[in-house]
Amino acid sequence: MQSLDEFATGKLAALEEQTLRRRLVETLRTGGAATVRRGRTLISFCCNDYLNLSQHPAVIAAAVAAVREHGVGSGASRLITGNHPLFAKLEGRLAGLKGSEDCCVFGSGYLANTGIIPALVGPEDLIVLDELSHACLWSGARLSRATILPFRHNDVAHARALLAEHRRRHPHALIATDGVFSMDGDLAPLPALSRLAQDHNAWLMTDDAHGLGVIGGGRGSAFAHGAPVEVPLHMGTLSKAVGTYGGYLCASHAVCELMRNRARTLVYSTGLPPAIVAAAIAALDVIENEPAYAARPLHKAKAFTRSLGLPEAESPIVPVILGSAERAITAARLLEEEGFLVAPIRPPTVPEGTARLRFTFSAEQPDAAVERLANVVRDNIMAAAS
Ligand SMILES: *Cc1c(COP(=O)(O)O)cnc(C)c1O
């Protein structure tokens, strides 16, 4: 019989064989977009801290003051003794930003999605899900044991056909999608999905992890399509543009109360540390009070796509698809030699044959560095790929 270690070693060898073995690399973020790896300072183009708020003096000050006043951990689930008064303040701020009646904060975005979906739908129900939705929307969908029907990426006609055929056999139906796709940077067609949800009596849920703070005037993807889109379930994270940690659902008061009662990842997991909650509130102050600063990442992404002749960026995420995992890794190494930190993204994070470089733009990257990066990518990576 195989020992446990033989089993693990065999699995790792198989990954290595396919260029899919991953390793943790020690990385220090040293302020602005600077990052130290293997002893070298690189400019990071792969961080989701789009507004560099994790290092903003006001955000740090709020966290430090809260640690001094309230200590470090929260001690228990929010339903026991972990519900610090700062939670209500943060939830009020998020609900205000999204224009929803209420908000419920979770331990992380992943915990939010795996808690929200099973609290809303069960084995009798239907979930119609964009095929490129984030892994944790898939995890939440699977945990619910509902029937999952994926639709082709951003193909509303396909989603409509699935609902037309299957909706009537299920008591409830949920349509779920990323608002901004995490590995592609494109936006979901939320106005059309919202109409689809109304036509088929389905509930629309968006995962706005990459929208809050950076598009739609800082309010996220439901506000990036002209008139605000009717979305009854706005989920998102505090760990990207907000620069801290945690997840949330903005929804009606009834839905949020249901989460506080039935979302297992809220009920059975420890509440966020008070300092993280305080820091998130301070970060929202910056997002709401400094719209020009919040618009910077998207401006930089657009300058990059213009310079490379790529379709105009819709968010601060820009993929350059290279195909094989090997090509993506070689390209990332080349960029590292040039002083840029860019993560190669391989399956299973993206579909087979679409390994890529995923560039993310953030407020503190110097414009000259964005321009030099575009030149290196054009001359050394895209020229070789075509
Ligand atoms: C990062 C991400 C999450 C997970 O959020 P965490 O707070 O990091 O757990 C969920 N959805 C999408 C689309 C993401 O990109």
The ligand as an SDF file (V2000), in Angstrom:
LIG
                    3D

 15 15  0  0  0  0  0  0  0  0999 V2000
  -10.3720   37.1360   -4.4460 C   0  0  0  0  0  0  0  0  0  0  0  0
  -11.7430   36.7730   -4.8470 C   0  0  0  0  0  0  0  0  0  0  0  0
  -12.6230   36.2080   -3.9330 C   0  0  0  0  0  0  0  0  0  0  0  0
  -12.1870   35.7820   -2.5540 C   0  0  0  0  0  0  0  0  0  0  0  0
  -12.0850   36.8490   -1.6900 O   0  0  0  0  0  0  0  0  0  0  0  0
  -11.1480   36.7070   -0.4110 P   0  0  0  0  0  0  0  0  0  0  0  0
  -11.5970   37.8280    0.4650 O   0  0  0  0  0  0  0  0  0  0  0  0
   -9.7540   36.8330   -0.8910 O   0  0  0  0  0  0  0  0  0  0  0  0
  -11.4340   35.3630    0.1860 O   0  0  0  0  0  0  0  0  0  0  0  0
  -13.9240   35.9940   -4.3280 C   0  0  0  0  0  0  0  0  0  0  0  0
  -14.3160   36.2820   -5.5710 N   0  0  0  0  0  0  0  0  0  0  0  0
  -13.5030   36.8040   -6.4900 C   0  0  0  0  0  0  0  0  0  0  0  0
  -14.0160   37.1170   -7.8530 C   0  0  0  0  0  0  0  0  0  0  0  0
  -12.1680   37.0600   -6.1550 C   0  0  0  0  0  0  0  0  0  0  0  0
  -11.3460   37.5470   -7.0760 O   0  0  0  0  0  0  0  0  0  0  0  0
  1  2  1  0
  2  3  1  0
  2 14  2  0
  3  4  1  0
  3 10  2  0
  4  5  1  0
  5  6  1  0
  6  7  2  0
  6  8  1  0
  6  9  1  0
 10 11  1  0
 11 12  2  0
 12 13  1  0
 12 14  1  0
 14 15  1  0
M  END
$$$$
